[in-house]
Every structure is written in C-alpha cells, then in structure tokens.
Amino acid sequence: MWIYEKKLEFPVKIKNKNPQLGKLILTQYGGPNGELGAAIRYLSQRFTMITPEAKAILNDIGTEELAH
C-alpha cells in the first residue's frame, strides 16, 4: 500500500521567477532528450537485439535511466 503525501522534503522559497529556466528543467525530465525519453528508447530497442547479452545490457541501461 502506498500513501501519497504532497509535502516537500525541504522547504522551498522562490524569490525570483524564471519561466525560461523552468521550461528547460521540465524538458530535461519529460522532453525528447530527457531521462524518460532515453529510458523508453533503451527499453524499446532491447526487443530488436539478437543476442541475450545485448538485450540484458539495454534492459539494465533503460532501468537505470528510470532511476534518475
């Protein structure tokens, strides 16, 4: 069972807003060149590999990308 608490680990106080920096940070997480995009590419490429070693390597890299 999971309990979701919408609470930050450390308190954050934003003095100056910077929308451009916020957009850049969000694209690194979910954009085409971000962590999630890289993980999905690695995990989908493993299905085209011939050798079990290559499949295992791509599986390990993909799951590591998800851990970031």
Secondary structure in CASP SS format (residue, H / E / C, confidence):
PFRMAT SS
TARGET T0000
AUTHOR 0000-0000-0000
METHOD secondary structure of the structure
MODEL  1
M C 1.00
W C 1.00
I C 1.00
Y C 1.00
E C 1.00
K C 1.00
K C 1.00
L C 1.00
E C 1.00
F C 1.00
P C 1.00
V C 1.00
K C 1.00
I C 1.00
K C 1.00
N C 1.00
K C 1.00
N C 1.00
P H 1.00
Q H 1.00
L H 1.00
G H 1.00
K H 1.00
L H 1.00
I H 1.00
L H 1.00
T H 1.00
Q H 1.00
Y H 1.00
G H 1.00
G C 1.00
P C 1.00
N C 1.00
G C 1.00
E H 1.00
L H 1.00
G H 1.00
A H 1.00
A H 1.00
I H 1.00
R H 1.00
Y H 1.00
L H 1.00
S H 1.00
Q H 1.00
R H 1.00
F H 1.00
T H 1.00
M C 1.00
I C 1.00
T C 1.00
P H 1.00
E H 1.00
A H 1.00
K H 1.00
A H 1.00
I H 1.00
L H 1.00
N H 1.00
D H 1.00
I H 1.00
G H 1.00
T H 1.00
E H 1.00
E H 1.00
L H 1.00
A H 1.00
H C 1.00
END
